[in-house]
Amino acid sequence: MIRIEKAVFTDEVVARLIELSKVWEAEQCTFGLEPNERADLKEPCFLAYDGDLIVGYVFGHFYEEEAKHAFSHKGDRMFDVDELYVIREYRSQGVGKMLFEAMEKEVGDQVDAITLATPTKDWHRILKFYIEEMGMTFYNAFLFKKTR
């Protein structure tokens, strides 16, 4: 049974989150991902546990909008999801959804919007998750084609 808890950054939890970010990097499913260091981890952070094993996490940061956009106004208080990761064996079981919903419940009353950008190589799955399952709206695409 999966449970979601707000993280307390003990040495053990920090070590596990850094280890999980190394596993994520090794999967090669995201462009430019580098393993986290302690300074990269932010609060609020939520952890997905199966027993005592951390099987996923989400964290992000608050910011104030500096300019007007189609989805926001200058000065709006925003929350950006920096990372949401679930280990391979636990994917497609609702763990990512539980993590996102815990984060949304924590920050939702404090912000005008939740944002995220993802350099994923599996954009079909990511868009399905965030748009169809989490109710986000597609705003922007940044595409590239390597020439050398």
C-alpha positions as CSV (number, residue, x, y, z in Angstrom):
1,M,0.0,0.0,0.0
2,I,1.5,3.3,-1.1
3,R,1.4,6.2,1.4
4,I,2.3,9.8,0.7
5,E,4.1,11.9,3.4
6,K,5.5,15.4,3.5
7,A,9.3,15.1,3.5
8,V,11.5,15.9,6.4
9,F,15.0,16.2,5.0
10,T,16.9,13.9,7.3
11,D,20.3,12.7,6.1
12,E,18.7,9.3,5.2
13,V,15.9,10.9,3.2
14,V,18.4,13.3,1.4
15,A,20.6,10.3,0.5
16,R,17.7,8.3,-0.9
17,L,16.5,11.3,-3.0
18,I,19.9,11.8,-4.4
19,E,20.1,8.1,-5.1
20,L,16.7,8.2,-6.9
21,S,17.8,11.1,-9.0
22,K,20.8,9.0,-10.1
23,V,18.5,6.2,-11.1
24,W,16.4,8.7,-13.1
25,E,19.5,10.0,-14.9
26,A,20.5,6.5,-15.8
27,E,17.1,5.9,-17.4
28,Q,18.0,8.5,-20.1
29,C,14.4,9.5,-20.4
30,T,14.9,13.3,-19.8
31,F,17.2,15.7,-21.6
32,G,20.0,17.2,-19.5
33,L,19.0,15.7,-16.2
34,E,21.8,15.7,-13.6
35,P,21.7,13.9,-10.3
36,N,20.6,16.2,-7.4
37,E,22.7,17.5,-4.7
38,R,21.4,18.5,-1.3
39,A,21.1,22.1,-2.4
40,D,18.8,21.1,-5.2
41,L,16.1,19.7,-3.0
42,K,13.4,22.1,-2.1
43,E,10.4,22.3,0.2
44,P,7.6,21.5,0.1
45,C,8.5,18.0,-0.9
46,F,6.3,14.9,-0.8
47,L,7.5,11.3,-0.8
48,A,5.7,8.1,-1.9
49,Y,6.5,5.1,0.3
50,D,5.9,1.4,-0.1
51,G,6.6,0.3,3.4
52,D,9.9,2.0,4.3
53,L,11.0,2.3,0.7
54,I,10.8,5.7,-1.0
55,V,9.4,4.9,-4.5
56,G,8.8,8.5,-5.7
57,Y,8.9,12.1,-4.9
58,V,7.8,15.6,-5.9
59,F,9.2,19.0,-5.0
60,G,9.1,22.5,-6.3
61,H,9.4,26.2,-5.4
62,F,7.3,29.3,-5.1
63,Y,7.9,32.3,-7.3
64,E,6.3,35.6,-8.2
65,E,5.4,36.2,-11.9
66,E,7.7,38.9,-13.4
67,A,5.7,39.5,-16.5
68,K,2.2,39.1,-17.9
69,H,1.5,35.9,-19.8
70,A,-1.5,34.3,-21.4
71,F,-2.0,32.3,-18.2
72,S,-0.9,34.8,-15.5
73,H,-0.4,38.5,-14.6
74,K,2.7,40.2,-13.3
75,G,2.9,39.7,-9.6
76,D,0.9,36.5,-9.5
77,R,2.2,34.0,-6.9
78,M,3.1,30.8,-8.6
79,F,4.4,27.3,-7.8
80,D,6.7,25.5,-10.1
81,V,7.0,21.7,-9.9
82,D,10.8,21.1,-10.2
83,E,10.7,17.3,-10.2
84,L,8.2,14.5,-10.0
85,Y,9.7,11.1,-10.2
86,V,8.4,7.6,-9.6
87,I,10.7,4.5,-10.0
88,R,9.9,2.3,-13.0
89,E,8.4,-0.6,-11.0
90,Y,5.7,1.7,-9.5
91,R,4.7,3.7,-12.6
92,S,1.2,3.5,-14.1
93,Q,-0.2,2.6,-10.6
94,G,-1.3,6.1,-9.6
95,V,1.7,7.0,-7.5
96,G,2.6,10.1,-9.6
97,K,-1.0,11.2,-9.4
98,M,-1.0,10.8,-5.6
99,L,2.2,12.8,-5.3
100,F,0.9,15.6,-7.6
101,E,-2.4,15.8,-5.7
102,A,-0.6,16.0,-2.3
103,M,1.6,18.9,-3.6
104,E,-1.5,20.6,-5.1
105,K,-3.4,20.3,-1.9
106,E,-0.4,21.8,0.0
107,V,0.2,24.8,-2.2
108,G,-3.1,25.3,-4.0
109,D,-4.5,27.9,-1.6
110,Q,-1.3,29.9,-1.6
111,V,-0.8,30.4,-5.4
112,D,-2.6,31.6,-8.5
113,A,-1.3,28.7,-10.6
114,I,1.0,25.6,-10.6
115,T,3.5,25.4,-13.5
116,L,6.0,23.0,-14.7
117,A,8.4,22.5,-17.6
118,T,9.7,19.1,-18.5
119,P,12.6,18.1,-20.9
120,T,11.2,14.6,-21.3
121,K,11.9,12.3,-24.2
122,D,8.5,10.6,-23.7
123,W,6.3,13.6,-24.3
124,H,3.2,11.5,-25.2
125,R,3.1,10.0,-21.8
126,I,3.9,13.2,-20.0
127,L,1.2,15.2,-21.8
128,K,-1.3,12.5,-21.1
129,F,-0.5,12.5,-17.4
130,Y,-0.4,16.2,-16.8
131,I,-3.2,17.3,-19.1
132,E,-5.6,14.4,-19.0
133,E,-5.1,13.1,-15.5
134,M,-3.9,16.2,-13.6
135,G,-6.0,18.8,-15.3
136,M,-3.2,21.1,-16.5
137,T,-3.4,23.1,-19.7
138,F,-0.8,23.0,-22.5
139,Y,0.7,26.4,-22.9
140,N,4.0,26.2,-24.7
141,A,6.3,23.9,-26.7
142,F,10.0,24.3,-27.1
143,L,11.3,22.1,-29.9
144,F,14.8,21.5,-31.2
145,K,16.6,19.6,-33.9
146,K,20.3,18.9,-33.6
147,T,22.3,19.8,-36.6
148,R,25.7,18.5,-35.5
